[in-house]
Amino acid sequence: MNRIFELIYPRFLWRMPATEKCIYLTFDDGPIPEVTPWVLEQLKKYDAAATFFCVGDNIRKHPETFQQVLSAGHSIGNHTYHHLNGWKTPVEDYLQNVAQFEELHATRLFRPPYGRIKKEQAQQILTHHRVIMWSVLTRDYSPALSPEKCLKNAIKNTQNGSIVLFHDSLKARENLEYVLPRYLRYFSRMGYRFEKI
């Protein structure tokens, strides 16, 4: 499915150059105090940098947690203010929601929630943002996916330059708490670095 979208949206970033053993971890939907600080602890153990695509309303509700992400030196991306589905949202409303996020924290990085965005929305956003997608979707949010299967899929699909999508959310928490430490340990032992976008 990703390949079709890559052809439709060639100006979006789907993976990084694969010249060295480097993985780009991303976390969507935070920051929240129940999950995000734990993620930061795991990343710190492996000297791993990541990119957090935050929901604006979560930044507003949890400024201390957001400050922890900033203080740890990670990148921040715009994930809209209210986690909007672009396919179901009028273009102007969507763009206003993106702008509302920017009032809280200015960033050049943007990721559409659910990966769903209309061409008209994308054209406007691309004038001032780099749209970051992913090459590995862990599906950590899926209750139908066991933690073991989630980890296996994430490892199998990762390669040099992969942009890997996790979620620092309550929905993903059970899988994430199993997968992330093991994923970091596995690729660290394989000689990979974890960088931010």
Order of alpha helices (4+ residues) and beta strands (2+ residues): alpha-beta-alpha-beta-alpha-alpha-beta-alpha-beta-alpha-beta-beta-alpha-beta-alpha-beta
